[in-house]
Amino acid sequence: MGVKLCLFFIRGYQLCISPLFPPTCRFSPTCSQYAMDAVKKYGVFRGAGMAIWRVLRCHPFSKGGYDPVK
């Protein structure tokens, strides 16, 4: 149940909030897609931790690039 709820909120962000701002993610896949993949693969707690770490690394001084969930 927790995984589905978390994925619901991430998808809501992707559909409702993200389109309001210009694309700025330096990574591929985007940080929100990375969060969805991480939660699906590792569950809510570890997946959310991985997503938070990814968002913290997504800043103007980061090289970015291809960084899938491993």
C-alpha positions in Angstrom: 0.0 0.0 0.0 2.8 2.4 0.9 4.6 2.0 -2.5 1.4 2.7 -4.4 0.7 5.8 -2.4 4.2 7.1 -2.9 4.1 6.4 -6.6 0.7 8.2 -6.8 2.2 11.3 -5.3 5.3 11.2 -7.5 3.0 10.8 -10.6 0.8 13.7 -9.4 3.9 15.9 -9.2 4.9 14.8 -12.7 1.5 15.7 -14.1 0.5 18.8 -12.1 3.5 20.6 -10.7 6.4 19.8 -13.0 4.9 21.2 -16.1 4.6 24.6 -14.4 8.4 25.0 -14.4 11.1 24.8 -17.1 13.1 21.6 -17.3 16.2 21.9 -15.2 17.1 18.4 -14.2 20.7 17.7 -15.1 20.3 13.9 -15.1 18.6 11.4 -17.3 16.2 10.0 -16.4 14.7 13.0 -14.6 14.8 13.1 -10.8 11.1 12.3 -10.5 11.4 9.3 -12.8 14.4 8.2 -10.9 12.3 8.4 -7.7 9.6 6.3 -9.3 12.1 3.7 -10.4 13.8 3.6 -7.0 10.6 3.2 -5.1 9.4 0.5 -7.4 12.7 -1.4 -7.1 13.6 -0.9 -3.4 10.4 0.1 -1.6 9.4 3.4 0.0 12.1 3.9 2.6 15.3 3.0 0.6 13.8 4.3 -2.6 12.8 7.7 -1.0 16.3 7.9 0.5 17.9 7.3 -3.0 15.6 9.9 -4.5 16.4 12.5 -1.9 20.1 11.9 -2.4 19.6 12.3 -6.2 17.7 15.6 -5.8 20.5 16.9 -3.6 23.1 16.1 -6.3 21.0 17.9 -9.0 22.4 21.4 -8.8 24.0 23.9 -11.2 27.5 22.8 -10.4 26.8 19.1 -11.1 27.9 17.5 -14.4 24.7 15.4 -14.4 24.4 12.8 -17.2 22.9 9.3 -17.4 22.3 7.9 -13.9 19.7 5.1 -13.8 18.6 3.3 -10.6 21.0 0.5 -9.9 
